[in-house]
Amino acid sequence: MSKTLSIDGMGCDGCEDIVESALSDVSGVSDVDADHEAGEATIEGDADTEELLRSVELAGYSAESADV
């Protein structure tokens, strides 16, 4: 299952790495692709959305679900 998060504050490739690392540590995540230009991260797996949001916020960014 794929989920997309809108992430505010990513400004460079290094920010993408930080967000990808934080999201990869969440249980149930099988793959992550963050894009600072789009301000989004796409997550593959069955991780809980609230846990994903919390991990991004703990990494220093604000996030919300972009899924409808």
N, C-alpha and C positions, 0 to 999 in steps of 0.2 A: 504494500500500500504506500502511496506517495502522498506526502504532505508538503505544503509550501508555507513558509513564514516570511512576513515582511519584516525587515530588520533595519532599524534606524541607527546610523552612526558608523557604518562600515565605509571607510574612505580609501582603502588601498588593498593590495594583495595580502599584506600582512594581517589586515583585519579579517579577510576571508579565512586565512589559516587559523586564526584564533577562534572564530565562530565554528568552523568545521571541526576543530579539535574538541571544542566544548560539546557540540552536538553528537559527535562520534562516541563520546563517553556515556551517553544515555542508553540505558538498557533497551534493546529492541531495534536499535538503529543499525542498518546494514550498509548504507551509503549516504554521503552528504555532498552536496555541491552548493557552495555559497558564491554569490555574484555581487560584488560591491557596486557595480554600475547599475544593476537592476534593483539593488537593495533587497534581495531575496535569498533565501536558502531553500533548496529542495531536499527533502529527507525521504529516504526509502526505508521501509521497515514498519514495525507495528508499535513503535514507541508512543507513549501517552503525550498528547499535545501540551498539556500543562507542564510536564517534565521538560519538554523541549524548550518551551518559553522560559522556564525558570533557569535552565542551563545557559541560555543566551544572555539573560539578565545578569546572572552571576559572572559572566565573562565581560560585563561592562557595556552591553548594548541593550536597546529596547526592542521588543519584538511583539508581534501579534500574528494570529493565524490569518493567512491570505486565502485559505480554502473557503469556498461558499457552501 
